Amino acid sequence: MLWVWIFGGLAVAGLVALVVYGVGLAHRAAAVRHEVGVALGRAEEARALVEQLKLPGRD
């Protein structure tokens, strides 16, 4: 009967580990989405600055 408690405890510990890993992964994914948004914003700013350039020989 002791082995049932041991395997049950291991199963619960594994489930807790999976939940913790999933929450961490969700936080990392949110951070990546935020950084992509920041990079896209900066790219838009750079595009606007490049449009303002007046290069010789181009009309």
mmCIF file of the N, C-alpha and C atoms, coordinates in Angstrom:
data_MODEL
# 
_entry.id   MODEL 
# 
loop_
_atom_site.group_PDB 
_atom_site.id 
_atom_site.type_symbol 
_atom_site.label_atom_id 
_atom_site.label_alt_id 
_atom_site.label_comp_id 
_atom_site.label_asym_id 
_atom_site.label_entity_id 
_atom_site.label_seq_id 
_atom_site.pdbx_PDB_ins_code 
_atom_site.Cartn_x 
_atom_site.Cartn_y 
_atom_site.Cartn_z 
_atom_site.occupancy 
_atom_site.B_iso_or_equiv 
_atom_site.pdbx_formal_charge 
_atom_site.auth_seq_id 
_atom_site.auth_comp_id 
_atom_site.auth_asym_id 
_atom_site.auth_atom_id 
_atom_site.pdbx_PDB_model_num 
ATOM 1   N N  . MET A 1 1  ? 0.820  -1.203 0.000   1.00 0.00 ? 1  MET A N  1 
ATOM 2   C CA . MET A 1 1  ? 0.000  0.000  0.000   1.00 0.00 ? 1  MET A CA 1 
ATOM 3   C C  . MET A 1 1  ? 0.863  1.266  0.000   1.00 0.00 ? 1  MET A C  1 
ATOM 4   N N  . LEU A 1 2  ? 2.051  1.137  0.552   1.00 0.00 ? 2  LEU A N  1 
ATOM 5   C CA . LEU A 1 2  ? 2.945  2.290  0.599   1.00 0.00 ? 2  LEU A CA 1 
ATOM 6   C C  . LEU A 1 2  ? 3.323  2.750  -0.809  1.00 0.00 ? 2  LEU A C  1 
ATOM 7   N N  . TRP A 1 3  ? 3.472  1.803  -1.745  1.00 0.00 ? 3  TRP A N  1 
ATOM 8   C CA . TRP A 1 3  ? 3.870  2.165  -3.096  1.00 0.00 ? 3  TRP A CA 1 
ATOM 9   C C  . TRP A 1 3  ? 2.819  3.029  -3.775  1.00 0.00 ? 3  TRP A C  1 
ATOM 10  N N  . VAL A 1 4  ? 1.548  2.876  -3.398  1.00 0.00 ? 4  VAL A N  1 
ATOM 11  C CA . VAL A 1 4  ? 0.481  3.708  -3.965  1.00 0.00 ? 4  VAL A CA 1 
ATOM 12  C C  . VAL A 1 4  ? 0.695  5.160  -3.559  1.00 0.00 ? 4  VAL A C  1 
ATOM 13  N N  . TRP A 1 5  ? 1.043  5.387  -2.303  1.00 0.00 ? 5  TRP A N  1 
ATOM 14  C CA . TRP A 1 5  ? 1.287  6.751  -1.827  1.00 0.00 ? 5  TRP A CA 1 
ATOM 15  C C  . TRP A 1 5  ? 2.543  7.339  -2.469  1.00 0.00 ? 5  TRP A C  1 
ATOM 16  N N  . ILE A 1 6  ? 3.547  6.509  -2.650  1.00 0.00 ? 6  ILE A N  1 
ATOM 17  C CA . ILE A 1 6  ? 4.784  6.994  -3.276  1.00 0.00 ? 6  ILE A CA 1 
ATOM 18  C C  . ILE A 1 6  ? 4.523  7.411  -4.725  1.00 0.00 ? 6  ILE A C  1 
ATOM 19  N N  . PHE A 1 7  ? 3.869  6.544  -5.489  1.00 0.00 ? 7  PHE A N  1 
ATOM 20  C CA . PHE A 1 7  ? 3.572  6.886  -6.885  1.00 0.00 ? 7  PHE A CA 1 
ATOM 21  C C  . PHE A 1 7  ? 2.581  8.045  -6.979  1.00 0.00 ? 7  PHE A C  1 
ATOM 22  N N  . GLY A 1 8  ? 1.632  8.110  -6.073  1.00 0.00 ? 8  GLY A N  1 
ATOM 23  C CA . GLY A 1 8  ? 0.694  9.236  -6.046  1.00 0.00 ? 8  GLY A CA 1 
ATOM 24  C C  . GLY A 1 8  ? 1.412  10.542 -5.767  1.00 0.00 ? 8  GLY A C  1 
ATOM 25  N N  . GLY A 1 9  ? 2.334  10.512 -4.808  1.00 0.00 ? 9  GLY A N  1 
ATOM 26  C CA . GLY A 1 9  ? 3.124  11.715 -4.500  1.00 0.00 ? 9  GLY A CA 1 
ATOM 27  C C  . GLY A 1 9  ? 3.982  12.140 -5.674  1.00 0.00 ? 9  GLY A C  1 
ATOM 28  N N  . LEU A 1 10 ? 4.591  11.162 -6.340  1.00 0.00 ? 10 LEU A N  1 
ATOM 29  C CA . LEU A 1 10 ? 5.391  11.485 -7.527  1.00 0.00 ? 10 LEU A CA 1 
ATOM 30  C C  . LEU A 1 10 ? 4.524  12.066 -8.644  1.00 0.00 ? 10 LEU A C  1 
ATOM 31  N N  . ALA A 1 11 ? 3.334  11.532 -8.801  1.00 0.00 ? 11 ALA A N  1 
ATOM 32  C CA . ALA A 1 11 ? 2.429  12.045 -9.834  1.00 0.00 ? 11 ALA A CA 1 
ATOM 33  C C  . ALA A 1 11 ? 2.013  13.479 -9.528  1.00 0.00 ? 11 ALA A C  1 
ATOM 34  N N  . VAL A 1 12 ? 1.701  13.751 -8.270  1.00 0.00 ? 12 VAL A N  1 
ATOM 35  C CA . VAL A 1 12 ? 1.313  15.116 -7.883  1.00 0.00 ? 12 VAL A CA 1 
ATOM 36  C C  . VAL A 1 12 ? 2.493  16.065 -8.064  1.00 0.00 ? 12 VAL A C  1 
ATOM 37  N N  . ALA A 1 13 ? 3.688  15.632 -7.668  1.00 0.00 ? 13 ALA A N  1 
ATOM 38  C CA . ALA A 1 13 ? 4.875  16.475 -7.837  1.00 0.00 ? 13 ALA A CA 1 
ATOM 39  C C  . ALA A 1 13 ? 5.134  16.744 -9.322  1.00 0.00 ? 13 ALA A C  1 
ATOM 40  N N  . GLY A 1 14 ? 4.952  15.735 -10.159 1.00 0.00 ? 14 GLY A N  1 
ATOM 41  C CA . GLY A 1 14 ? 5.120  15.930 -11.596 1.00 0.00 ? 14 GLY A CA 1 
ATOM 42  C C  . GLY A 1 14 ? 4.102  16.895 -12.163 1.00 0.00 ? 14 GLY A C  1 
ATOM 43  N N  . LEU A 1 15 ? 2.877  16.799 -11.697 1.00 0.00 ? 15 LEU A N  1 
ATOM 44  C CA . LEU A 1 15 ? 1.830  17.710 -12.156 1.00 0.00 ? 15 LEU A CA 1 
ATOM 45  C C  . LEU A 1 15 ? 2.134  19.143 -11.740 1.00 0.00 ? 15 LEU A C  1 
ATOM 46  N N  . VAL A 1 16 ? 2.594  19.319 -10.508 1.00 0.00 ? 16 VAL A N  1 
ATOM 47  C CA . VAL A 1 16 ? 2.964  20.658 -10.037 1.00 0.00 ? 16 VAL A CA 1 
ATOM 48  C C  . VAL A 1 16 ? 4.114  21.204 -10.881 1.00 0.00 ? 16 VAL A C  1 
ATOM 49  N N  . ALA A 1 17 ? 5.090  20.362 -11.186 1.00 0.00 ? 17 ALA A N  1 
ATOM 50  C CA . ALA A 1 17 ? 6.220  20.805 -12.010 1.00 0.00 ? 17 ALA A CA 1 
ATOM 51  C C  . ALA A 1 17 ? 5.748  21.224 -13.400 1.00 0.00 ? 17 ALA A C  1 
ATOM 52  N N  . LEU A 1 18 ? 4.828  20.467 -13.981 1.00 0.00 ? 18 LEU A N  1 
ATOM 53  C CA . LEU A 1 18 ? 4.301  20.833 -15.298 1.00 0.00 ? 18 LEU A CA 1 
ATOM 54  C C  . LEU A 1 18 ? 3.551  22.160 -15.262 1.00 0.00 ? 18 LEU A C  1 
ATOM 55  N N  . VAL A 1 19 ? 2.780  22.387 -14.213 1.00 0.00 ? 19 VAL A N  1 
ATOM 56  C CA . VAL A 1 19 ? 2.032  23.644 -14.090 1.00 0.00 ? 19 VAL A CA 1 
ATOM 57  C C  . VAL A 1 19 ? 2.998  24.814 -13.940 1.00 0.00 ? 19 VAL A C  1 
ATOM 58  N N  . VAL A 1 20 ? 4.012  24.650 -13.098 1.00 0.00 ? 20 VAL A N  1 
ATOM 59  C CA . VAL A 1 20 ? 4.995  25.723 -12.905 1.00 0.00 ? 20 VAL A CA 1 
ATOM 60  C C  . VAL A 1 20 ? 5.724  26.014 -14.213 1.00 0.00 ? 20 VAL A C  1 
ATOM 61  N N  . TYR A 1 21 ? 6.105  24.964 -14.935 1.00 0.00 ? 21 TYR A N  1 
ATOM 62  C CA . TYR A 1 21 ? 6.776  25.144 -16.222 1.00 0.00 ? 21 TYR A CA 1 
ATOM 63  C C  . TYR A 1 21 ? 5.853  25.847 -17.218 1.00 0.00 ? 21 TYR A C  1 
ATOM 64  N N  . GLY A 1 22 ? 4.589  25.471 -17.241 1.00 0.00 ? 22 GLY A N  1 
ATOM 65  C CA . GLY A 1 22 ? 3.630  26.095 -18.150 1.00 0.00 ? 22 GLY A CA 1 
ATOM 66  C C  . GLY A 1 22 ? 3.430  27.571 -17.859 1.00 0.00 ? 22 GLY A C  1 
ATOM 67  N N  . VAL A 1 23 ? 3.347  27.906 -16.580 1.00 0.00 ? 23 VAL A N  1 
ATOM 68  C CA . VAL A 1 23 ? 3.185  29.317 -16.204 1.00 0.00 ? 23 VAL A CA 1 
ATOM 69  C C  . VAL A 1 23 ? 4.430  30.110 -16.598 1.00 0.00 ? 23 VAL A C  1 
ATOM 70  N N  . GLY A 1 24 ? 5.604  29.545 -16.356 1.00 0.00 ? 24 GLY A N  1 
ATOM 71  C CA . GLY A 1 24 ? 6.843  30.219 -16.757 1.00 0.00 ? 24 GLY A CA 1 
ATOM 72  C C  . GLY A 1 24 ? 6.924  30.403 -18.259 1.00 0.00 ? 24 GLY A C  1 
ATOM 73  N N  . LEU A 1 25 ? 6.506  29.382 -18.989 1.00 0.00 ? 25 LEU A N  1 
ATOM 74  C CA . LEU A 1 25 ? 6.509  29.464 -20.448 1.00 0.00 ? 25 LEU A CA 1 
ATOM 75  C C  . LEU A 1 25 ? 5.537  30.535 -20.942 1.00 0.00 ? 25 LEU A C  1 
ATOM 76  N N  . ALA A 1 26 ? 4.388  30.645 -20.301 1.00 0.00 ? 26 ALA A N  1 
ATOM 77  C CA . ALA A 1 26 ? 3.414  31.678 -20.681 1.00 0.00 ? 26 ALA A CA 1 
ATOM 78  C C  . ALA A 1 26 ? 3.984  33.072 -20.430 1.00 0.00 ? 26 ALA A C  1 
ATOM 79  N N  . HIS A 1 27 ? 4.696  33.244 -19.319 1.00 0.00 ? 27 HIS A N  1 
ATOM 80  C CA . HIS A 1 27 ? 5.306  34.546 -19.027 1.00 0.00 ? 27 HIS A CA 1 
ATOM 81  C C  . HIS A 1 27 ? 6.388  34.880 -20.052 1.00 0.00 ? 27 HIS A C  1 
ATOM 82  N N  . ARG A 1 28 ? 7.184  33.875 -20.418 1.00 0.00 ? 28 ARG A N  1 
ATOM 83  C CA . ARG A 1 28 ? 8.222  34.119 -21.422 1.00 0.00 ? 28 ARG A CA 1 
ATOM 84  C C  . ARG A 1 28 ? 7.609  34.463 -22.769 1.00 0.00 ? 28 ARG A C  1 
ATOM 85  N N  . ALA A 1 29 ? 6.537  33.789 -23.134 1.00 0.00 ? 29 ALA A N  1 
ATOM 86  C CA . ALA A 1 29 ? 5.872  34.076 -24.410 1.00 0.00 ? 29 ALA A CA 1 
ATOM 87  C C  . ALA A 1 29 ? 5.310  35.494 -24.408 1.00 0.00 ? 29 ALA A C  1 
ATOM 88  N N  . ALA A 1 30 ? 4.752  35.922 -23.280 1.00 0.00 ? 30 ALA A N  1 
ATOM 89  C CA . ALA A 1 30 ? 4.236  37.292 -23.185 1.00 0.00 ? 30 ALA A CA 1 
ATOM 90  C C  . ALA A 1 30 ? 5.372  38.299 -23.308 1.00 0.00 ? 30 ALA A C  1 
ATOM 91  N N  . ALA A 1 31 ? 6.518  37.996 -22.715 1.00 0.00 ? 31 ALA A N  1 
ATOM 92  C CA . ALA A 1 31 ? 7.665  38.899 -22.813 1.00 0.00 ? 31 ALA A CA 1 
ATOM 93  C C  . ALA A 1 31 ? 8.163  38.983 -24.254 1.00 0.00 ? 31 ALA A C  1 
ATOM 94  N N  . VAL A 1 32 ? 8.178  37.861 -24.959 1.00 0.00 ? 32 VAL A N  1 
ATOM 95  C CA . VAL A 1 32 ? 8.609  37.863 -26.363 1.00 0.00 ? 32 VAL A CA 1 
ATOM 96  C C  . VAL A 1 32 ? 7.629  38.665 -27.211 1.00 0.00 ? 32 VAL A C  1 
ATOM 97  N N  . ARG A 1 33 ? 6.324  38.483 -26.974 1.00 0.00 ? 33 ARG A N  1 
ATOM 98  C CA . ARG A 1 33 ? 5.331  39.266 -27.724 1.00 0.00 ? 33 ARG A CA 1 
ATOM 99  C C  . ARG A 1 33 ? 5.522  40.758 -27.480 1.00 0.00 ? 33 ARG A C  1 
ATOM 100 N N  . HIS A 1 34 ? 5.821  41.138 -26.247 1.00 0.00 ? 34 HIS A N  1 
ATOM 101 C CA . HIS A 1 34 ? 6.048  42.548 -25.936 1.00 0.00 ? 34 HIS A CA 1 
ATOM 102 C C  . HIS A 1 34 ? 7.285  43.062 -26.677 1.00 0.00 ? 34 HIS A C  1 
ATOM 103 N N  . GLU A 1 35 ? 8.363  42.290 -26.649 1.00 0.00 ? 35 GLU A N  1 
ATOM 104 C CA . GLU A 1 35 ? 9.592  42.716 -27.322 1.00 0.00 ? 35 GLU A CA 1 
ATOM 105 C C  . GLU A 1 35 ? 9.398  42.820 -28.831 1.00 0.00 ? 35 GLU A C  1 
ATOM 106 N N  . VAL A 1 36 ? 8.624  41.930 -29.413 1.00 0.00 ? 36 VAL A N  1 
ATOM 107 C CA . VAL A 1 36 ? 8.323  42.018 -30.849 1.00 0.00 ? 36 VAL A CA 1 
ATOM 108 C C  . VAL A 1 36 ? 7.552  43.298 -31.132 1.00 0.00 ? 36 VAL A C  1 
ATOM 109 N N  . GLY A 1 37 ? 6.604  43.641 -30.268 1.00 0.00 ? 37 GLY A N  1 
ATOM 110 C CA . GLY A 1 37 ? 5.861  44.887 -30.436 1.00 0.00 ? 37 GLY A CA 1 
ATOM 111 C C  . GLY A 1 37 ? 6.760  46.104 -30.355 1.00 0.00 ? 37 GLY A C  1 
ATOM 112 N N  . VAL A 1 38 ? 7.694  46.090 -29.409 1.00 0.00 ? 38 VAL A N  1 
ATOM 113 C CA . VAL A 1 38 ? 8.646  47.197 -29.284 1.00 0.00 ? 38 VAL A CA 1 
ATOM 114 C C  . VAL A 1 38 ? 9.517  47.286 -30.535 1.00 0.00 ? 38 VAL A C  1 
ATOM 115 N N  . ALA A 1 39 ? 9.996  46.141 -31.016 1.00 0.00 ? 39 ALA A N  1 
ATOM 116 C CA . ALA A 1 39 ? 10.843 46.135 -32.216 1.00 0.00 ? 39 ALA A CA 1 
ATOM 117 C C  . ALA A 1 39 ? 10.071 46.639 -33.430 1.00 0.00 ? 39 ALA A C  1 
ATOM 118 N N  . LEU A 1 40 ? 8.817  46.247 -33.560 1.00 0.00 ? 40 LEU A N  1 
ATOM 119 C CA . LEU A 1 40 ? 8.009  46.735 -34.683 1.00 0.00 ? 40 LEU A CA 1 
ATOM 120 C C  . LEU A 1 40 ? 7.788  48.240 -34.584 1.00 0.00 ? 40 LEU A C  1 
ATOM 121 N N  . GLY A 1 41 ? 7.585  48.744 -33.382 1.00 0.00 ? 41 GLY A N  1 
ATOM 122 C CA . GLY A 1 41 ? 7.438  50.188 -33.194 1.00 0.00 ? 41 GLY A CA 1 
ATOM 123 C C  . GLY A 1 41 ? 8.699  50.935 -33.579 1.00 0.00 ? 41 GLY A C  1 
ATOM 124 N N  . ARG A 1 42 ? 9.843  50.390 -33.178 1.00 0.00 ? 42 ARG A N  1 
ATOM 125 C CA . ARG A 1 42 ? 11.115 51.031 -33.536 1.00 0.00 ? 42 ARG A CA 1 
ATOM 126 C C  . ARG A 1 42 ? 11.353 50.964 -35.041 1.00 0.00 ? 42 ARG A C  1 
ATOM 127 N N  . ALA A 1 43 ? 10.976 49.866 -35.664 1.00 0.00 ? 43 ALA A N  1 
ATOM 128 C CA . ALA A 1 43 ? 11.131 49.751 -37.116 1.00 0.00 ? 43 ALA A CA 1 
ATOM 129 C C  . ALA A 1 43 ? 10.259 50.782 -37.822 1.00 0.00 ? 43 ALA A C  1 
ATOM 130 N N  . GLU A 1 44 ? 9.075  51.005 -37.306 1.00 0.00 ? 44 GLU A N  1 
ATOM 131 C CA . GLU A 1 44 ? 8.187  52.020 -37.887 1.00 0.00 ? 44 GLU A CA 1 
ATOM 132 C C  . GLU A 1 44 ? 8.798  53.412 -37.739 1.00 0.00 ? 44 GLU A C  1 
ATOM 133 N N  . GLU A 1 45 ? 9.385  53.696 -36.576 1.00 0.00 ? 45 GLU A N  1 
ATOM 134 C CA . GLU A 1 45 ? 10.051 54.985 -36.374 1.00 0.00 ? 45 GLU A CA 1 
ATOM 135 C C  . GLU A 1 45 ? 11.229 55.140 -37.341 1.00 0.00 ? 45 GLU A C  1 
ATOM 136 N N  . ALA A 1 46 ? 12.007 54.077 -37.513 1.00 0.00 ? 46 ALA A N  1 
ATOM 137 C CA . ALA A 1 46 ? 13.149 54.131 -38.431 1.00 0.00 ? 46 ALA A CA 1 
ATOM 138 C C  . ALA A 1 46 ? 12.675 54.340 -39.863 1.00 0.00 ? 46 ALA A C  1 
ATOM 139 N N  . ARG A 1 47 ? 11.588 53.669 -40.250 1.00 0.00 ? 47 ARG A N  1 
ATOM 140 C CA . ARG A 1 47 ? 11.045 53.846 -41.594 1.00 0.00 ? 47 ARG A CA 1 
ATOM 141 C C  . ARG A 1 47 ? 10.617 55.293 -41.808 1.00 0.00 ? 47 ARG A C  1 
ATOM 142 N N  . ALA A 1 48 ? 9.982  55.894 -40.797 1.00 0.00 ? 48 ALA A N  1 
ATOM 143 C CA . ALA A 1 48 ? 9.552  57.288 -40.916 1.00 0.00 ? 48 ALA A CA 1 
ATOM 144 C C  . ALA A 1 48 ? 10.754 58.217 -41.054 1.00 0.00 ? 48 ALA A C  1 
ATOM 145 N N  . LEU A 1 49 ? 11.833 57.924 -40.336 1.00 0.00 ? 49 LEU A N  1 
ATOM 146 C CA . LEU A 1 49 ? 13.031 58.756 -40.449 1.00 0.00 ? 49 LEU A CA 1 
ATOM 147 C C  . LEU A 1 49 ? 13.691 58.596 -41.818 1.00 0.00 ? 49 LEU A C  1 
ATOM 148 N N  . VAL A 1 50 ? 13.727 57.386 -42.338 1.00 0.00 ? 50 VAL A N  1 
ATOM 149 C CA . VAL A 1 50 ? 14.329 57.150 -43.655 1.00 0.00 ? 50 VAL A CA 1 
ATOM 150 C C  . VAL A 1 50 ? 13.522 57.852 -44.735 1.00 0.00 ? 50 VAL A C  1 
ATOM 151 N N  . GLU A 1 51 ? 12.217 57.895 -44.595 1.00 0.00 ? 51 GLU A N  1 
ATOM 152 C CA . GLU A 1 51 ? 11.381 58.593 -45.578 1.00 0.00 ? 51 GLU A CA 1 
ATOM 153 C C  . GLU A 1 51 ? 11.691 60.080 -45.623 1.00 0.00 ? 51 GLU A C  1 
ATOM 154 N N  . GLN A 1 52 ? 12.191 60.638 -44.532 1.00 0.00 ? 52 GLN A N  1 
ATOM 155 C CA . GLN A 1 52 ? 12.490 62.064 -44.478 1.00 0.00 ? 52 GLN A CA 1 
ATOM 156 C C  . GLN A 1 52 ? 13.831 62.406 -45.136 1.00 0.00 ? 52 GLN A C  1 
ATOM 157 N N  . LEU A 1 53 ? 14.642 61.399 -45.428 1.00 0.00 ? 53 LEU A N  1 
ATOM 158 C CA . LEU A 1 53 ? 15.948 61.663 -46.037 1.00 0.00 ? 53 LEU A CA 1 
ATOM 159 C C  . LEU A 1 53 ? 15.789 62.167 -47.463 1.00 0.00 ? 53 LEU A C  1 
ATOM 160 N N  . LYS A 1 54 ? 16.614 63.121 -47.807 1.00 0.00 ? 54 LYS A N  1 
ATOM 161 C CA . LYS A 1 54 ? 16.653 63.638 -49.167 1.00 0.00 ? 54 LYS A CA 1 
ATOM 162 C C  . LYS A 1 54 ? 18.004 63.234 -49.744 1.00 0.00 ? 54 LYS A C  1 
ATOM 163 N N  . LEU A 1 55 ? 18.009 62.250 -50.619 1.00 0.00 ? 55 LEU A N  1 
ATOM 164 C CA . LEU A 1 55 ? 19.245 61.765 -51.209 1.00 0.00 ? 55 LEU A CA 1 
ATOM 165 C C  . LEU A 1 55 ? 19.485 62.468 -52.544 1.00 0.00 ? 55 LEU A C  1 
ATOM 166 N N  . PRO A 1 56 ? 20.734 62.831 -52.822 1.00 0.00 ? 56 PRO A N  1 
ATOM 167 C CA . PRO A 1 56 ? 21.025 63.498 -54.096 1.00 0.00 ? 56 PRO A CA 1 
ATOM 168 C C  . PRO A 1 56 ? 20.824 62.534 -55.268 1.00 0.00 ? 56 PRO A C  1 
ATOM 169 N N  . GLY A 1 57 ? 20.293 63.060 -56.347 1.00 0.00 ? 57 GLY A N  1 
ATOM 170 C CA . GLY A 1 57 ? 20.075 62.261 -57.545 1.00 0.00 ? 57 GLY A CA 1 
ATOM 171 C C  . GLY A 1 57 ? 18.744 61.540 -57.554 1.00 0.00 ? 57 GLY A C  1 
ATOM 172 N N  . ARG A 1 58 ? 17.968 61.680 -56.530 1.00 0.00 ? 58 ARG A N  1 
ATOM 173 C CA . ARG A 1 58 ? 16.645 61.037 -56.492 1.00 0.00 ? 58 ARG A CA 1 
ATOM 174 C C  . ARG A 1 58 ? 15.584 62.123 -56.366 1.00 0.00 ? 58 ARG A C  1 
ATOM 175 N N  . ASP A 1 59 ? 14.546 61.981 -57.145 1.00 0.00 ? 59 ASP A N  1 
ATOM 176 C CA . ASP A 1 59 ? 13.491 63.011 -57.114 1.00 0.00 ? 59 ASP A CA 1 
ATOM 177 C C  . ASP A 1 59 ? 12.287 62.546 -56.369 1.00 0.00 ? 59 ASP A C  1 
# 
